[in-house]
């Protein structure tokens, strides 16, 4: 009985966690850092494609899609920091 309840709650938990997690934000100036901004846009697009893949596969991807999204979010933050460091050196 408990196993059935847990199995039925898992898809709902995944849906709620996906709704809470926001995609990366493109926050690097394309005028000051066109290449970094382009990389940031591409990482955001990759994140969005993973979300689409999760939806197409009913979120059952063994946690790998979530990990990929987390890594892309980290990439996005690192790109922002790279732009800030470049700003400090000019």
ZIURWO-V690305 format. One line per field, one symbol per residue. burial: b if it has 16 or more other ideal C-beta (glycine too) atoms within 10 Angstrom, else e. A space follows every 50 residues. Layout:
burial=???
This chain:
burial=eeeeeeeeeeeeebeeeeeeeebbebebeeeebeebbebbbebbebbeeb beebeeeebeeeeebbebbeebbebbeebbebbeeeeeee
